[in-house]
Amino acid sequence: MEEKNYKEYLEHITTFIFDVDGVLTNGSVAITTTGELLRIMNTKDGYAIRTAINEGYNVCIISGGSNEGVRLRLSGLGVSDVYLGVYDKIETLHNYLNKKVIKPNNVLFMGDDIPDYPVMKIVGLPCCPQDAVPEIKHISKYISHKKGGKGAVRDVIEQVLKVQGKWNRNFDAKY
């Protein structure tokens, strides 16, 4: 059976689901003297997330991390479906898809490490950043040329929206 080119999946995507550490961040954590864990997120990823939401796409976060600063940042971008501290990502995925009545084939999930593996086997378009672990790269239908926290999320959102004619439709390109 011939493998589809990943671009053939883009036109069917209605939902983006992302892990946080290693996808929306570079996977590093700065630890303050009080024990607070600090992460850095890319503003270009944020712009793409906001654009996807404004265009009517579902955007969801499923992460094992539980930093409330992450929830605050994502909430500020308009992401209302943020699941942090998740041990069983498959259960959370199924609950989310049932709640929103979404078919797995319409989902793009971007993960970077072993906890994402089971979920990525279920969705229509499993993706990963360029610096994901080998096991995740092996099952990904698309590997971004960008690293986690360095625009990988923007890369996949922009590609889907461009294929569907929804990337910056109201942008005046005449500068």
C-alpha positions, 0 to 999 in steps of 0.5 A: 500500500502506497504511503500518502504524502502528509499534505494530503491530510492537511485539507481534512484537519479541523483540530490541532492538539499540542503537547507543551514541553518540547513542542510549544517550548524547547523542553528546557525548564529554568528552576528558580530558587523558590522552585518555580519552573519557568518555560519560554514559548515562541510568540510566532507559535502564539500568533498561529494558535490565535489565528487558528482559533479565529478561523474556527479551528479547535485547539487543545493542549494535552500535557503531562506538565502542570504549570499554571503559567502555561494555562494562563498564557494559552488562555490569553491566546484563546485556548479554552481546552487546556489539560495539564498534569495529564497522566493518561493522554489517550483517555483525555483525547477520547473525552475531548473528541467525544465532547466536541464530536470530532473524528480522530482523522480530523486531528493533527497532534504534535508531540515530541516524546514517548508519552505522546506516542499512544495518542499519535497512533490514533490521530489522522496527522501525527506530527513532531518538531525536528528535535523529537525523539526517534520513536516519535519521528518514526510514527510521524507523518510530518516532521517539522523543519523547526525545533520545539519552541522555535516555530514548529507549531506555527509551521504546522498551523500555517501549512493547514490554514494555507491549504484550506485557504484560511491563512491571513485571509484579511491581511493586506499584503501591500504593506 
